[in-house]
Amino acid sequence: MEKIEKILLSVAAIVFSVSIIGLTLSDAKFIFGLTRHGKETLATVIDTKSQDEGRGIVLHILTVEYTDNYNKTYIKNDIKTYKNLNPGDKITIIYNKFSPQVADIKGNHNRKNNFSAELFASFMIIIAAIYYYQEFKFNPNYWKFKKRY
């Protein structure tokens, strides 16, 4: 039974670590795409949804409409901010000129803060994996049953 628990715990740790690293890479692609290829434009808030995060903190999920340099109109419906905005308000956003559907509010640091936390967690997971690999390397009987006679 002990061996099965170790294997299940290891599989759960691997799945968790791969998902955290995947989220980190996804946020990195988003942030670096906007940083490198970002264009500013004005956007109009169409709709807002509020989500209570506890301790008096309210996250607002915005649906905005904006046009790119080629006068093509886009609607983005998952921009998150802590600012309370109403439909009809004008905001400055940054969009990726090669993928205009990728956009965020100018000066919004929510995704950067999440990226920093995810990057830290990824490094901690990698360090833990190296540590447990070293444990396994020096103790080859780590996964074997203890014989009971």
Secondary structure, DSSP 8 states (H G I E B T S, - for coil): -HHHHHHHHHHHHHHHHHHHHHHHHHHHHHHHHHHHHEEEEEEEEEEEEEEEEETTEEEEEEEEEEE-TT--EEEEEEEEESS---TT-EEEEEEESSSTT-EEETT--HHHHHHHHHHHHHHHHHHHHHHHHHHHHH-TTTTS-----
